[in-house]
Amino acid sequence: MPATIGENEKRERRAPTGPELAKASTSGLDGGADGVADGVGEKAANISRISFTFPEWQKSIEATANLFSAALRDGLKLAASSLHNRANLLKNLADSKSASELLKCYLDFAEQSWSESFSEGSKMLDRLKHSQRLR
């Protein structure tokens, strides 16, 4: 046991601590005596010069961006149409005079909403399928 304690104390004395550790770690960054940081800086500069945008990747990125923008545009168009339909529903409900007219307004709204959702949704899916075939 005493031999182990003595070895641990020697290691603790040799390892820099506190301000010495901070000084040792920053001296390598400013091109200190060992010059290790200079080699790392050169490697990083060489790597940054390599272009990672190969033509195939660039085409794929552009196609994906176009696909997302088209899907977003279609989704926003559907949301705007849905809001317009809801506004018309409220207007029609306000103009209704009887319970049967109220029921007819709700049924017309439900039918219009479902048919529009399915038609616009199928158009979106067709565009997605078409874009997959192009690849």
N, C-alpha and C positions, 0 to 999 in steps of 0.2 A: 503494500500500500504506500509506504513513504516514497518509493521510487516513482510511482504514478503521480503523486501530488507534486513532486519536484519537477517532473516533465511538464505538467500543466502550467506551473508557474513560469517555466522558461518560455513556453509558447505565448503566454499572456504578455510577457515582457517584450518579446520580439515583435508582436503584431502592433501596428500603429493604432492609436485610439484617439478619439475626440478630435482636437484641432490638427493633430498629426495626420489622422486619416483623411480629413478634408483636404489638407494641403497635398497629400500624396495623390488623391483622386483627381484634383484639379490640375496638378502639374503635368499630367499626361495629356490633358485636353489642349493646352496651349503650346504643344510641341516641345514638351520638356526634354529631359536628358535622354530618355529611352527612345523617342521618336515614333512610338507605336501609334499615336494619334494621327501623325502625318500619313501613315499608310492607310489607316481607316478612312481618313478624309479623301484620299485619292481614289480609293475603291468606291466610296459613295458618289463621288463626282462622275466616275466612269459609268456607274450603274444608272445615274440620272440621265446620262446622254443617250442611253439605249431607248429606242422607241418601242413601247409595248402596244401600240395601236397598229396591229397588222391589218391589211386590207379586209380580210375575212371578218375579223373582229369588229372593225369599223362598220361594215355592212350590217352585221348582226345587231350591233348597238342601235344603228339608225332604224332598222326594221322594227326592233322592239319599241323604240321611242315612238315611231309612227303608229304602231299598233295600240299602244297605251293612250296616245293622244286621240285617236279615232274612237276608242272605247269610252274615254272620258267625255268626249264631245257628244256621242250618242246617249250616254247616260244622263248628261246634263240636259240634253234636248228632251228626253223622256220625263225628267223631273219637272222641267218647265211646263210641259204639256199637262202633266198631272196636276200641277198647281193651278193652271188655267181651268181645268175641268172642275176642280174643287171650288174655285171661285164662282163658276157658272152654276154649280149645284146650290151654293148658298143663295145666289140671286134667284134661282128658280124656286127654292124653298120659301124665300121671302114673298114671292109673287103668288104662291099657292093659296087657294081659297078653301079647299076641302082636304079631308084625310086621304081620299083616293088620289088627289093630285100630289100630295106629299109622298105617298107610296110610289107613284109613277116616277117622280123625280129621283128617288133613291134607286129604283130598279134601272132607270136609264143611265144613271151615273155608274152603277155597278157594271152594267153591260159594256158601257163605253170604256171604263177603266180596264176591265179584263181583256177586251179585244185589242185595245191599244198596247197593253203590256205584252200580250203574246205576239202581236205583229212586230213591234219594235224589238222585242227580245229575239225573235227569229231572225230579224235583219242583222242584229249584232252577232249572233252565232254564225250566220252565213258569212259575214265578213271575216270572222276568226278562222273559219274553215278555209276560205279562199286564201287568206294570208299563209296558212299552213301549207297549202298546195304550192305556193310560189317558192317556198324554201327548198 
